[in-house]
Amino acid sequence: MIIGYTSDPLIRAALLRVGHAEEDVIVDPGLADEALAFGYPRLVVCAPAEGSCDAVLRADRQPPVLRISASVLARWDEELRLVRRPGGRIEWVVGKLRESMDRDTLEVSWVDRTLSELARAAGTPLPPALRAFARRVLEFPSHYDDLCPLAAACGLSRGALKARFRRKGLPSPYAYLRWFRIMAVAYALSDRAVTVSQVASRLGYTSDGNLCRSMLSLTRVTPTEARTLHGWNRLLISFAWTHLGSDAIEAWRLMDDLFARRVA
């Protein structure tokens, strides 16, 4: 997930092209603040940088931040006039953003590690649509608390999303949604200083009791167990056993166009 604090329509459009097909690019100010407070962005872009990253400074967790000042934007425009590169200003800005992101090497996130561990548990690479589904929920579980925002990310109604899964012989998308949210819960609980109540509030559960019941009924793992490496491995193996069989993986491969690039 990339969060963009910018009102410049050109920068917004460029961020959409820079973002990976698996991830959300969020530039709506209200949703950006929520994603920063309750989600796990891999990068926050502030452009122009002056005074636009106050929310980052207030955040409990400090994600990687790329600050692009007004003077840098002006220099990019000057360079474009000199080189006369074909493709227009937006392609030039896309290239400059990619260069800046490459210079500031981003760390592998817990979401990246989780996707790799799930692929190992499945014994095969995860299909792109499944990775995109999982990444969105894992990175922003409080937003993807039901199927409506997920269906919107796919450009579908909730009913159409369910029907698409049904036609492919897959369980309801809500089943996958619940599992990935529980994985986000387990990650949050790995910090033993954080209470179950705090995790419930952060990740969009109505109460700590609701979180505990949801976790136990779905996974048979308690929040206390989920704080441990053994509990985490049980979650991954249970999910792989029930939802990452060869038929399910093949069905997911037939849905590679499930997610369309759009601003969240």
C-alpha positions as CSV (number, residue, x, y, z in Angstrom):
1,M,0.0,0.0,0.0
2,I,1.3,3.4,-1.0
3,I,-0.2,6.5,0.7
4,G,0.1,9.8,-1.1
5,Y,-0.3,13.1,0.7
6,T,-0.6,15.4,-2.3
7,S,-3.3,17.5,-4.0
8,D,-1.4,17.6,-7.3
9,P,-3.4,15.7,-9.9
10,L,-0.2,14.9,-11.8
11,I,1.5,13.4,-8.8
12,R,-1.7,11.4,-8.0
13,A,-1.8,10.0,-11.5
14,A,1.9,9.2,-11.4
15,L,1.6,7.3,-8.1
16,L,-1.1,5.1,-9.6
17,R,1.4,4.0,-12.3
18,V,4.2,3.6,-9.8
19,G,2.1,1.4,-7.5
20,H,2.3,-2.3,-8.0
21,A,-0.8,-4.0,-9.4
22,E,-1.2,-5.9,-6.1
23,E,-1.5,-2.9,-3.9
24,D,-3.7,0.0,-3.1
25,V,-2.6,3.6,-3.8
26,I,-4.5,5.9,-1.4
27,V,-4.6,9.6,-2.0
28,D,-8.0,10.5,-0.4
29,P,-7.0,12.6,2.6
30,G,-9.5,11.1,5.1
31,L,-8.7,7.5,4.0
32,A,-5.0,8.3,3.9
33,D,-5.1,9.3,7.6
34,E,-7.0,6.1,8.5
35,A,-4.5,3.9,6.5
36,L,-1.6,5.6,8.2
37,A,-3.1,5.1,11.7
38,F,-4.5,1.6,11.3
39,G,-2.8,0.1,8.3
40,Y,0.6,-1.1,7.2
41,P,1.8,1.1,4.3
42,R,5.1,0.2,2.6
43,L,5.6,3.9,1.6
44,V,4.2,7.3,2.3
45,V,4.8,9.9,-0.4
46,C,4.5,13.6,0.5
47,A,4.5,16.0,-2.5
48,P,5.1,18.8,-2.0
49,A,6.7,17.9,1.3
50,E,6.4,21.2,3.1
51,G,3.7,20.8,5.8
52,S,2.1,17.8,4.2
53,C,3.5,15.1,6.4
54,D,2.2,16.2,9.8
55,A,0.1,13.0,10.0
56,V,3.2,10.9,9.6
57,L,4.9,12.6,12.5
58,R,1.9,11.9,14.7
59,A,1.6,8.2,13.7
60,D,2.5,5.6,16.2
61,R,4.4,3.6,13.6
62,Q,6.8,5.3,11.3
63,P,6.6,3.9,7.8
64,P,9.2,4.8,5.1
65,V,8.5,8.3,3.8
66,L,9.5,9.9,0.5
67,R,9.4,13.6,0.7
68,I,9.3,15.6,-2.6
69,S,9.7,19.3,-2.1
70,A,8.3,22.0,-4.4
71,S,11.9,22.8,-5.5
72,V,12.4,19.1,-6.5
73,L,9.2,19.2,-8.6
74,A,10.4,22.4,-10.3
75,R,13.8,20.8,-11.0
76,W,12.1,17.8,-12.6
77,D,10.2,20.2,-14.9
78,E,13.4,21.9,-15.9
79,E,15.1,18.7,-16.6
80,L,12.2,17.6,-18.8
81,R,12.4,20.8,-20.8
82,L,16.1,20.2,-21.4
83,V,15.9,16.5,-22.4
84,R,12.7,16.8,-24.4
85,R,11.9,13.2,-23.5
86,P,8.9,11.8,-25.4
87,G,5.9,10.6,-23.5
88,G,4.9,13.8,-21.8
89,R,5.2,15.1,-18.3
90,I,3.4,12.3,-16.5
91,E,5.8,9.7,-17.8
92,W,8.7,11.8,-16.8
93,V,7.3,12.2,-13.2
94,V,6.6,8.4,-13.1
95,G,10.2,7.7,-14.0
96,K,11.5,10.2,-11.4
97,L,9.3,8.7,-8.7
98,R,10.6,5.3,-9.5
99,E,14.2,6.5,-9.3
100,S,13.5,8.1,-5.9
101,M,11.9,5.0,-4.6
102,D,14.7,2.8,-5.8
103,R,17.3,5.0,-4.1
104,D,15.5,4.7,-0.8
105,T,15.5,0.9,-0.7
106,L,12.4,-0.3,1.0
107,E,12.5,-3.0,3.6
108,V,10.7,-6.3,3.1
109,S,7.5,-6.0,5.1
110,W,5.7,-8.5,7.3
111,V,3.1,-8.7,4.5
112,D,5.8,-9.7,2.0
113,R,7.1,-12.3,4.4
114,T,3.6,-13.7,5.0
115,L,2.9,-14.1,1.3
116,S,6.2,-15.9,0.9
117,E,5.3,-18.2,3.8
118,L,1.9,-18.9,2.4
119,A,3.5,-19.8,-1.0
120,R,5.8,-22.2,0.8
121,A,3.0,-23.8,2.7
122,A,1.0,-24.2,-0.6
123,G,4.1,-25.6,-2.4
124,T,3.6,-23.2,-5.3
125,P,3.7,-19.5,-6.1
126,L,0.5,-17.7,-5.2
127,P,-1.5,-16.5,-8.2
128,P,-1.4,-12.7,-8.8
129,A,-5.2,-12.3,-7.9
130,L,-4.7,-14.1,-4.6
131,R,-1.7,-12.1,-3.7
132,A,-3.5,-8.9,-4.5
133,F,-6.5,-10.0,-2.4
134,A,-4.3,-10.9,0.5
135,R,-2.1,-7.9,0.4
136,R,-5.0,-5.4,0.4
137,V,-6.6,-7.1,3.4
138,L,-3.3,-7.6,5.3
139,E,-2.1,-4.1,4.8
140,F,-5.4,-2.3,5.6
141,P,-7.6,-4.8,7.6
142,S,-9.7,-2.1,9.3
143,H,-10.8,-0.8,5.9
144,Y,-11.4,-4.3,4.4
145,D,-13.7,-5.3,7.2
146,D,-16.4,-6.6,4.8
147,L,-16.9,-7.3,1.2
148,C,-18.1,-3.8,0.1
149,P,-14.7,-2.1,-0.1
150,L,-13.1,-5.2,-1.5
151,A,-15.7,-5.5,-4.3
152,A,-15.2,-1.8,-5.0
153,A,-11.4,-2.4,-5.4
154,C,-12.4,-5.0,-8.0
155,G,-14.8,-2.7,-9.8
156,L,-17.7,-5.1,-9.0
157,S,-20.7,-5.2,-6.8
158,R,-20.6,-7.4,-3.7
159,G,-23.1,-9.8,-5.4
160,A,-21.0,-9.9,-8.6
161,L,-17.8,-10.6,-6.6
162,K,-19.5,-13.5,-4.8
163,A,-20.9,-14.9,-8.1
164,R,-17.4,-14.8,-9.7
165,F,-16.0,-16.9,-6.8
166,R,-18.9,-19.3,-7.0
167,R,-18.4,-19.8,-10.8
168,K,-14.8,-20.7,-10.2
169,G,-15.8,-23.2,-7.5
170,L,-14.2,-21.2,-4.7
171,P,-15.6,-20.5,-1.2
172,S,-17.1,-17.1,-0.6
173,P,-14.6,-14.3,-0.8
174,Y,-15.7,-13.5,2.7
175,A,-14.0,-16.7,3.9
176,Y,-10.6,-15.5,2.6
177,L,-11.3,-12.0,3.9
178,R,-11.8,-13.4,7.5
179,W,-8.6,-15.5,7.3
180,F,-6.4,-12.6,6.2
181,R,-7.8,-10.3,8.8
182,I,-7.1,-12.9,11.5
183,M,-3.5,-13.1,10.1
184,A,-3.3,-9.3,10.6
185,V,-4.6,-9.8,14.2
186,A,-1.9,-12.4,14.9
187,Y,0.8,-10.1,13.5
188,A,-0.4,-7.2,15.7
189,L,-0.6,-9.6,18.7
190,S,3.1,-10.5,18.2
191,D,3.8,-7.3,20.0
192,R,3.2,-8.5,23.6
193,A,2.9,-4.9,24.8
194,V,-0.4,-4.5,22.8
195,T,-3.6,-5.8,24.3
196,V,-6.3,-7.7,22.6
197,S,-8.6,-4.7,23.1
198,Q,-6.2,-2.4,21.4
199,V,-5.8,-4.8,18.4
200,A,-9.6,-5.1,18.1
201,S,-9.9,-1.3,18.0
202,R,-7.1,-0.9,15.5
203,L,-8.2,-3.6,13.1
204,G,-11.9,-2.8,13.0
205,Y,-13.4,-5.4,15.3
206,T,-16.4,-4.2,17.4
207,S,-14.9,-5.5,20.7
208,D,-12.1,-7.8,22.0
209,G,-14.8,-10.4,22.7
210,N,-15.9,-10.3,19.0
211,L,-12.2,-10.6,17.9
212,C,-11.6,-13.6,20.2
213,R,-14.8,-15.4,19.1
214,S,-14.0,-14.8,15.4
215,M,-10.4,-16.1,15.7
216,L,-11.3,-19.2,17.7
217,S,-14.3,-20.2,15.6
218,L,-12.3,-19.8,12.4
219,T,-8.9,-21.1,13.3
220,R,-9.2,-22.9,16.7
221,V,-6.3,-20.7,17.7
222,T,-6.7,-18.3,20.7
223,P,-5.3,-14.8,20.8
224,T,-2.8,-16.0,23.4
225,E,-1.5,-18.7,21.1
226,A,-1.5,-16.4,18.2
227,R,1.2,-14.3,19.9
228,T,3.6,-17.2,19.6
229,L,5.6,-18.5,16.6
230,H,3.8,-21.9,17.0
231,G,0.4,-20.2,16.9
232,W,1.4,-18.2,13.8
233,N,2.6,-21.4,12.0
234,R,-0.7,-23.1,12.9
235,L,-2.6,-20.3,11.3
236,L,-0.6,-20.5,8.1
237,I,-0.8,-24.3,7.8
238,S,-4.5,-24.4,8.6
239,F,-5.2,-21.8,5.9
240,A,-3.0,-23.5,3.4
241,W,-4.6,-26.9,4.1
242,T,-8.2,-25.6,3.7
243,H,-7.9,-22.9,1.1
244,L,-4.7,-23.4,-0.9
245,G,-5.2,-26.8,-2.5
246,S,-4.3,-27.4,-6.1
247,D,-7.9,-26.9,-7.3
248,A,-8.2,-23.6,-5.4
249,I,-4.8,-22.4,-6.7
250,E,-5.9,-23.2,-10.3
251,A,-9.2,-21.4,-9.8
252,W,-7.3,-18.3,-8.5
253,R,-5.1,-18.4,-11.6
254,L,-8.2,-18.0,-13.7
255,M,-9.0,-14.6,-12.0
256,D,-5.8,-12.7,-12.8
257,D,-7.9,-9.7,-13.9
258,L,-9.8,-9.5,-10.7
259,F,-8.3,-6.2,-9.5
260,A,-8.2,-3.1,-11.6
261,R,-5.8,-0.3,-10.8
262,R,-7.8,2.5,-9.1
263,V,-7.3,5.1,-6.4
264,A,-8.7,4.0,-3.1
